[in-house]
Amino acid sequence: MRTKALIFSFISAIIVQSVTADKGKHYAKENVCEELRVIGSKNFRIIVTALYSQKFPNGTFEEVNCVADEMAKLAEQCCQDDASLDCYDKGATEITDKSCRKDSPFPKHPGIEQCCTAQGDGRKLCLAMLRYSADELPSLLEPTPEEICTQYTKDRSSYALRYVYEFSRRHRSIPAGFVLNVTQNHMRMAENCCKPTASIPCFFKERYQERSSAIFLKFLSNMCNNEVNLKSHKTGLTAYFGSLLRVPFEEALPISKQFQSGLAKCCLQPQPQCVIEEFISVQKVLCKDRANVSEELQRCCSKGPLDAITCMDSVKRHPIISSDLQVPSTQLCEEAQPDNTDRYLFQIGVKHVSVSVPVLTTIQDQMRSTVAACCSGTNDTTACLKQSKLEKAASLVSVIDNFCLQYFKLELPAFKTKIQHEFQGDEPKSQAWIDLTTSCCFQHSPAQLCQKLTEAVMKYEDTAAA
């Protein structure tokens, strides 16, 4: 794994665009460029395209391809035996200057104008730190075998890069190394199945063989997307693991801390090995001997580390309601119990397992802010907590939980009719609830979209209360 780690470190440096001149001059050619030759220019180009597709998901293929091509050429140029020590730094400066031209062929990323007012290394650093933060793009529909073969046989090289572009911009929070693996598998499938002699079930067999990898990437993409976009992800994960393992707050918290810190460390790194090692470590914790572990979890733990985690994610969680959990809201400001707020949010989360993590954490964010405001105020904290939106937010979680249960039981037309009847006479409010439940009741709901839809419902509820 040393080979891949070094080359991915080099690619990381490319996307960061050489923050200082000294950094650009001191890449050890005998190490980095050896690894470039090992991975090969073709795979190197795929990784660079993946990184820039993730960084500029709003850019066109032509724009992303242009900047990726420039960076890949720069890397290969500076790994020549006769390249000067400042080759990369000079080239990176030229590319950043090109980014700031009005006729730049590179993606038109929000914030570029502000970065371009800076000079020198400040400009490079600013451009490197830009990251698109708009809503998630729609899922990439799997093309039909006929579409794959038509496009693949027309231009194999362009087809591979376009596949990388579309896949990466829709999975922009996962390590780009996984994109390389997926692309290699997809291209192998196209090569095997687009032959004149290939049998009709070829694509089905190929996709079936990759089903485990596809499930893992879907899970990883969701978890990394949550980690990048949710402020209280750890709080949501604590409730998630508490209800999954049926363990108290004291046991769920360290597990969520370990898992969340692993995601924070690894999701935006190009190399996949970091994620794999973290998940193996978490799997050992999840599968250690537990007195009351369910048979379903035991079956999951008999699988390999990565399959075990995705298997657990599919296990049905059950609400936990216990008097031992109760933390009265009036005790949230007690300095002797600094984790009371976390316990309070935990007890709400484990009671309502049909609420997805993005929705739950969005409401928990507001609740935590409310507690902080009351506890730091000069007025009567007990009265503040009782009069605040705290209890209303907690009841909102319960309402969402109930609606999501119904959403999965009813046909969509019947469910929409039920919601409209519930909020009869208030069409905007009914639509806000329909949008939230139909988009965000799923366990792997999109983080940014669900934050917005949850906040919209919360505003309607606040207006109604007022």
N, C-alpha and C positions, 0 to 999 in steps of 0.2 A: 504493500500500500504506500510505501515511501514515494514511489514514482508518481502516482496520482496526486498525492498530497502536495508535492513540490510544484507540479505543473498547475494545479488548481490555485496554489498560492500566487503563482505568476499571473494567472488570469484575473485573480482578485485585484492584483496591482494594476492591471490594465484598466479595469472598470473604475478604479479609484483615481486613475489618471495622474499618477506621479505627483503626490502632494508637495514634495520638495525636490530640488535639483539633485541633492546628494543621494536621495533614495533612488532616483533614476540611474545614477552613475555606478551604484554599487551592487547591481544584480550580478551575481557570480555566473558568468557565461558557462563555465565548466559544469555547473549544476542545472540552472534553469533551462539553458538551451539544449542540454542533453535530454532533459525531460520533454522538451518540445518535439525533439526528433522521435522520442519514444512513442508519444501519443499520436504523432503524425499531424500534418497540416490540415487534413480533412476533418478529423475529430476536433482539433483545436478550433477550426472555423465554426463547427457546430456549437461548441461551448460558448464561444464569443457571441454568436447569434442568439443563443438562449439567454445569456446574461442581459444583452441589450433589448431583447424582446420583453423580458421581465421588467427592465428599468423603464422602457418606453412603450407600454402596451397600447397607448393611444396613437402611436406612430404607424404609418403605413408600412407594408412590407418593404417597399423600395427605400423608405427613409431609414428603417432599422438596418436593412441590408447594407446600406451605404456606410453607416458609421461602424458596423461590425467589420466590414471589408477593410476600412481604413485601419482599424485597430489590429486586425489580424496581420495585415501587410506590414505594419510597423513592427510587430513582434518578430516576424520572420526576418525583416530587414536588419533589426538590431541584434539578431543572433548569428549574423554572418561573421566569419572569422576576422574580417577587416573592419568591423563596425567600431566606431569610436565609443568611448566610455559614456559620453553624454548623448548618444544616439537616441535613446528612448525619451529622455527629458526634452530634447529639442523637438522630436516628432510629436510628443504629447502636447507641447505648447502650441504647435502649429494646428493641431486638431481642435484644441479648445478655442483657439482664435477663429477657426473656421466655423465652429458652433455658433459664434456670436455675429456672424455676418447676416445681413438681411436676406441674402439669397442662399443661405445655408441649406444644403441638401439633407441635413440631419433632421431627426424628429423635432417638432415644435413643442417642446416640453414646457408646461406651466412653470414659471419661475426663472427661465433662462435669462430673460431680460435683466432681472435684478442681479443675477450672477455676473452678467457681462459688464456691469458697472465697476466690478472689482478688477484688480490687476494682478498679474503674476500668479504666485502660488495660491492667493486668495480666490482667484477665479477658478483655478483647477479644483480646489477643495469644494467650493460652492457647487460647481457642476457635478462633481462626484457624489455629493450628498443628496442631489435631487432624486426624488422617487415619486412616481405617479401614485396618487391616493384616491382616485375616483372609484366609483362602484365597480364591483366585479363584472367582467364580461360574461355574456351567456355561455353556458357549457358548449364545448366543441362537439358537434354532432359527428358520430362515427360515419365516415363516408362509405358508400356501398362498394362492394368489390369491383363493379364496373367503373365507378368513378376513380377508384384507386389505380386501377390498371391503365385507364385512359391517361391520367395525369402522370403516372410513373413512367410509362413507355414514351411519353412525349418529351420529357426532360428530367432525367433521374436526379441530376445535381440540384436543379432548381426545386424539384419536388421535395427533396429532403430538407432544404432550408426553409421552404414554406411550411412544411409540417412542424419543424422546430419553432418557427415564429408563432404559428397559431396555438400550439400546445403550450409554449412558454408564457405567452401573454395571458393565458387563462389559468396558469398555475404559477403565478409570479412570486409566490412566497416559499417555494420549495427549492432545495439545492439544485443548481443547474446540471450537476452531474447526473441526476436522475433523468433529466431530459435527454442526455446523451444515450443512456441505456434504453429509454423508451424508443428513441429514434432509430437506434441500431436494430431493435427488435421489429419495429414497423417496417423498416427497409428490407430486412431479411424476409418478412412475411410477403411483401410485395414482390420480391425477387422470386420466391418459391411459388407463389400462387398466380403470378401473371404470365407464367409460361404457357404456351399453347397446349402442352401436355398435362397441365395441372388439372386435378379433379375439382368438381364443383364444391365439395365440402372443405377444400383446402383452407379457406379463410376461417371457417368455423373452428377447425382443428387448431390452427395457429392461435386464434384468440382464446380458445379454451385453455391452451397451455400457459398463456400469460395472465389468466384470470386472477391468480393470487397477487401478482405484481400490480395489476390494475386496482384491486381492492386496497392494497397498501397505499398506493399513490393517492387514491381518493381520500383516504383517511388522513394521510400526511398533509395533503393540500389543505384540507379543512382545518386541521389543528394549527398549521403554520399561519394560515390566513387569520384565524382567531387570535393567535399570539401577536401578530403584527398590528392588528386593528382594535383589539379589545383592551381597554385600560385595566379592567378587573378580571383578566383571564384566570389568574390564580384562584380568585374567589369562586368563580364559576366552576373551575376544575375541582376544587375541594368538595363542592356539593356533588359533582359528577362522580368522583371516586367514592365518596361516602355512600351514595345510593347504589353504585355498582357493586362494591365490596361489602356493603352493609356494615360499615365500621363507624365508630364515633369520630367526632371532630379531631381529637388528638391523634388518631391514626391517619385520617384522610389528609390533614394539612401537610405533613412532611412529604407524602406521596405527591400531592399536587405541586409543592414547591420544587421537588426534584424534577418532575415532568416539565413544568413551566420553565424552569431555568435551562433545561436541556433544549427546549424549543427556542428559547431566546438566544442561546449560544449557536445553534446549528442551522436554523431555518434559512437564514439569508447568506450562509456560507455556500460557496459553489460545490465543495466536496461533499459527497453523500456519506462518507465514512463516519463523520461526526454524528449524524442522525442515527445511523445504524448502531453505533456504540452506545449512544444514550438510550435508545429503545431497548437494547439488550439489557442494560442496567436496570431500567424501569421494570422490564418483564420479570426479572429476578425478584424484585420487591413485591410485585403484584402476585406472583405465584409462590411466595414463601408459605410455609404451612400456616393455615388459618383454621381455627376450630369449626367455624360455621360456613366455610366456603361451599358454594352451591355446586351441584354436579355439572352444570353448564360451564362454570369457570374452571372446574377441574379438567374438563375436556379441552378447553382452550389452552390450558397450561401444558397439556401433553404435546402441543404443536411447537414448531420452531418459534424463536423469539418474535420475529416480525409478524408471522401469522397468528401468534398467540394474542398480540395486542389488538389486531383488527378483529379477531374472533371475539374478544371481550367487548369490543365496541358494539357488536351486534347483539349482545346479551340483553334481554329485557330487564330494565331497572324497575324496582318497586318502591313506592313512597315509604319513607320512614317517619312514623309519628310516635314520639315517645315523650313522656313527661320529663325524662332526664335531660332532654335537649333544651328545654324552655329557658330562654334568657329574657326576662321582662324588658321592654324598651326603656323603662325608667331607670334601669341599671347600666345603660350603655355608657354613661359618663364617669363611672367609678374608676378612679386611677388605680385602684388595687387589682382590677381585672381588665388589663389593657386589651385583651383579645376578645372582649365581650361583643364588640361589633362584628367581628369575623364569625363568632359563634352564632350570633343572631341571624346573619345572612346565610350561614350554613343551614340552620334549622329550617329556614324558608325554602332553600334550594332542594334539600333532600325530601321535602314533603311534596314537591311538585315536579316530578320527573318527566312530564310531557312538555315542559318548557325548555326550548333549546338553549344552549349555552350563550349564544349572542343576545337573545332576548333577555335571559335571566341576568346576565352581567350588565346590560344597559340599565335595567331597573335597579340593580344593586349599586351601580355607580351613583345614581341619584340618592339612594338611601344612605350611602356612606357620606355623601356631601351634606345631607340633612343632619346626620348625627354630628359631623364635625362642626357644622355651624352652631348647633344647639350647645354642644359641649364647650365651645370656645367663647360663647356669648357671656355677657355680664348679667343677663336676666336669669330667672328661675329656669334651670335646665330641665327639670321634671315637667314643668308646664309647657316648655318649648317642645319637648319630645311628644307630649300628648296632643298638642295642638298642631304639630307639623304634618307633613305629607307622608310620614313614615308608615303609619298603619294603612293608609290608603294605597300606598305603593305595594305593601305586602298583600293586601286583598286583590290588587290588580294581578299579581302573579298567580293567585288562585283562580281568577277569572280566565286568564290565558290558558292555564293548565286544563281547565274544564272545556274550553272551546277547542283546544287541540285534541283532546280525547274524542270529542264529538266529530271533529274534522276527519279523523281516521276511521270513524265508524259509518259515517253517512256518505251517500253519493254527493258529488260536488253541488249540483243544483239544489238538492234538499238542504245542504249545509248553508248555502248562500241565503236561501229563503228563511232559514232559522235565524241567521244573524240579522237580516233585514227586519224580521218580526221583533227581534229583541230590542232593536233601536228604531222602532217604528216612528216615522216622521222626521228622522234625522239622517238623510241620505249620505252626506259627507262622512258622518261618524260611522255609519254602517260600512261604507266603502273602505274606510281606514282599517276597520277591524277585519274585513274580508281580505284586504291586501296583506295584513300582518299574518293572519292565520294560514292563508293559502301559500304564503312564501316562506314562513319562518317556523312552522311547527315541526318540520323535518329536523332530525338530529344534526345533519350536516348542512344547515342553512347558511347562506352567505352572510358574513359578519357585517360588512358595511351597510348593505341593504337593510338588514334586520335591525340594525341600530336606528336607522332613519325611520323605519316603519313603526318601531316600538316608541320612539320619541313622539311620532305623530299621534299615536293612540293616547300616550300620556298627556299630551297637550289638550286633546279633546276631553279627557277625564278631568283635568284640572279646570278647564273652562266650565264643565258641567257642575263641578263642586262649588265654583265661585258663584 
